[in-house]
Amino acid sequence: MPLLPIRLFGDPVLRQRAVEVTEFDDDLRRLADDMLLTLHSAAGAAIAANQVGVLRRIFVWELGEDRGALVNPTVEWTSDETQDGEEGCLSFPGLYFPTVRALRARLQGVDVHGEPRQESGEGVRARMLLHELDHLNGILFIDHLARHDRKEAMRRIRAGELEHPVDGQEGPVV
C-alpha cells in the first residue's frame, strides 16, 4: 500500500465535485486502504479522495479507535444547533481557523462493499463528517470562514506560511 500525495490548496482537483462510485471492487477497497495509510502517516483525522487526486465519492477517517470509509455520502440531517471551533485541513497544512458547523450530523451512504451505511456524530465527529462531504462537493473549509479569517488565511497562503513537506511527500502533510 503506497502513501498517496496529498493535494494542496490551488490544485484544481480540490474544487471539483467527485463522481459517484458505481463499482465496488478490489480497486475501491485498495484506494480506501491507501487513503487510510496516507491519513495515518499524515496524522490527520480524515481525508477525501479529492485530496489524493481521485475524483470518486469516498472518504476515510480515523478518530482514535473509530475508523472507516463512507462511499457516496449524502446528508440525511444536520442539527440547527451549531458549534464554532478550530478546524484545519490536510490540504492547508498548518492553518487552523474557527469554523461554524452543525453540532450534530447524520450522513448516509454505503461501505466499500456497497452495503448501506449510516454515520452520525456530534461535535468533532460531526465536524469531520461535514468537512469531508464538503471536499467531495468541491467545497473547502476556508469557504466557511468569517470574512476576516478567510482574508488572513489567504494572506498566509500567499506568504508561503504553510508547513513544510514530511516523509518525502511532494507536498506538506499535517
C-alpha positions as CSV (number, residue, x, y, z in Angstrom):
1,M,0.0,0.0,0.0
2,P,1.6,3.2,-1.1
3,L,1.3,6.6,0.5
4,L,-0.6,8.9,-1.8
5,P,0.4,12.5,-2.4
6,I,-1.9,15.0,-0.6
7,R,-3.1,17.8,-2.9
8,L,-2.7,21.3,-1.6
9,F,-4.8,24.4,-2.0
10,G,-4.5,25.7,-5.5
11,D,-4.8,22.2,-7.1
12,P,-7.9,22.3,-9.3
13,V,-9.0,18.8,-8.2
14,L,-9.9,20.2,-4.8
15,R,-12.6,22.4,-6.4
16,Q,-14.2,19.6,-8.5
17,R,-17.2,17.5,-7.5
18,A,-16.2,13.9,-7.2
19,V,-18.3,11.4,-9.2
20,E,-20.5,8.6,-7.8
21,V,-18.8,5.3,-7.2
22,T,-20.5,2.5,-9.2
23,E,-18.1,-0.3,-8.9
24,F,-17.4,-1.9,-5.5
25,D,-14.3,-3.9,-6.3
26,D,-10.8,-4.6,-5.1
27,D,-9.6,-1.3,-6.6
28,L,-12.1,0.7,-4.4
29,R,-11.0,-1.3,-1.3
30,R,-7.3,-0.7,-2.2
31,L,-8.0,3.0,-2.6
32,A,-9.7,3.1,0.8
33,D,-6.7,1.2,2.4
34,D,-4.2,3.5,0.7
35,M,-6.1,6.6,1.9
36,L,-6.2,5.3,5.5
37,L,-2.4,4.6,5.3
38,T,-1.8,8.1,4.0
39,L,-4.1,9.6,6.6
40,H,-2.3,7.8,9.4
41,S,1.1,8.9,8.1
42,A,-0.2,12.5,7.9
43,A,-1.6,12.3,11.5
44,G,-4.9,13.6,10.2
45,A,-8.5,12.8,11.3
46,A,-10.0,12.2,7.8
47,I,-9.3,12.5,4.1
48,A,-11.4,12.6,1.0
49,A,-10.5,11.1,-2.3
50,N,-10.2,14.5,-4.0
51,Q,-7.3,15.3,-1.6
52,V,-5.3,12.5,-3.1
53,G,-6.2,13.4,-6.6
54,V,-9.0,10.9,-7.1
55,L,-12.4,12.2,-8.2
56,R,-14.5,9.4,-6.6
57,R,-17.1,9.9,-3.8
58,I,-15.3,8.3,-0.9
59,F,-13.7,9.5,2.3
60,V,-12.0,7.7,5.2
61,W,-11.5,8.6,8.8
62,E,-9.6,7.6,11.9
63,L,-10.6,9.2,15.2
64,G,-8.9,7.1,17.9
65,E,-10.3,3.6,17.5
66,D,-13.1,4.8,15.3
67,R,-12.1,4.3,11.6
68,G,-13.9,3.6,8.4
69,A,-14.9,4.6,4.9
70,L,-18.0,6.1,3.5
71,V,-18.9,5.9,-0.2
72,N,-21.4,8.1,-2.0
73,P,-22.3,10.0,1.2
74,T,-25.3,12.4,1.4
75,V,-26.6,14.4,4.3
76,E,-29.6,12.8,6.0
77,W,-29.9,15.6,8.5
78,T,-28.0,18.2,10.5
79,S,-28.9,20.0,13.7
80,D,-30.0,23.6,13.7
81,E,-27.7,24.0,16.7
82,T,-24.1,24.9,15.7
83,Q,-20.6,24.7,17.0
84,D,-17.8,27.1,16.4
85,G,-14.4,25.5,16.8
86,E,-10.9,25.3,15.3
87,E,-10.8,23.5,12.0
88,G,-7.9,22.6,9.8
89,C,-7.3,20.6,6.7
90,L,-4.6,18.4,5.3
91,S,-4.7,20.4,2.1
92,F,-3.9,23.6,4.1
93,P,-1.2,22.3,6.5
94,G,-0.6,24.4,9.5
95,L,-3.7,26.6,9.0
96,Y,-6.4,26.4,11.7
97,F,-9.4,28.8,12.0
98,P,-12.6,29.0,13.9
99,T,-15.3,27.4,11.6
100,V,-19.0,27.2,12.2
101,R,-20.6,23.7,11.6
102,A,-23.7,21.9,12.7
103,L,-23.3,20.4,16.1
104,R,-24.8,17.1,15.0
105,A,-25.0,15.4,11.6
106,R,-26.0,12.1,10.1
107,L,-24.8,11.0,6.6
108,Q,-26.0,8.0,4.7
109,G,-24.1,6.2,2.0
110,V,-22.5,2.7,1.5
111,D,-19.4,1.0,2.6
112,V,-16.6,-0.3,0.2
113,H,-18.7,-3.4,-0.5
114,G,-21.8,-1.4,-1.5
115,E,-23.7,-2.2,1.7
116,P,-25.8,0.6,3.2
117,R,-24.1,2.5,6.0
118,Q,-25.1,5.4,8.1
119,E,-22.7,7.6,10.1
120,S,-23.6,10.2,12.6
121,G,-21.8,12.3,15.1
122,E,-21.8,15.2,17.5
123,G,-19.0,17.7,18.0
124,V,-15.7,16.8,16.4
125,R,-17.2,13.7,14.6
126,A,-20.0,15.8,13.1
127,R,-17.4,18.4,12.0
128,M,-15.3,15.7,10.4
129,L,-18.2,14.2,8.5
130,L,-19.4,17.5,7.1
131,H,-15.8,18.7,6.3
132,E,-15.2,15.5,4.2
133,L,-18.5,15.7,2.5
134,D,-17.7,19.2,1.5
135,H,-14.5,18.1,-0.1
136,L,-16.4,15.6,-2.3
137,N,-18.5,18.5,-3.4
138,G,-15.5,20.8,-4.2
139,I,-16.1,22.9,-1.1
140,L,-13.1,23.8,1.2
141,F,-13.2,24.8,4.8
142,I,-11.9,28.3,4.0
143,D,-15.3,28.8,2.2
144,H,-16.9,28.6,5.6
145,L,-14.7,31.2,7.3
146,A,-15.7,34.6,8.5
147,R,-14.6,37.2,6.1
148,H,-11.6,38.5,8.2
149,D,-10.4,34.9,8.9
150,R,-10.6,34.0,5.2
151,K,-8.6,37.1,4.3
152,E,-6.0,36.1,6.9
153,A,-5.9,32.5,5.6
154,M,-5.3,33.8,2.0
155,R,-2.6,36.2,3.2
156,R,-0.8,33.3,5.0
157,I,-1.1,31.1,1.9
158,R,0.3,33.8,-0.4
159,A,3.1,34.4,2.1
160,G,4.1,30.8,1.9
161,E,3.3,30.1,5.6
162,L,2.1,26.5,5.1
163,E,4.1,23.8,6.8
164,H,6.9,22.0,5.0
165,P,6.7,18.5,3.4
166,V,7.0,15.5,5.6
167,D,8.4,12.0,4.9
168,G,9.4,12.8,1.3
169,Q,5.9,13.7,0.2
170,E,5.7,16.1,-2.6
171,G,3.5,18.4,-0.5
172,P,3.2,19.3,3.1
173,V,1.3,16.9,5.4
174,V,-0.2,17.7,8.8
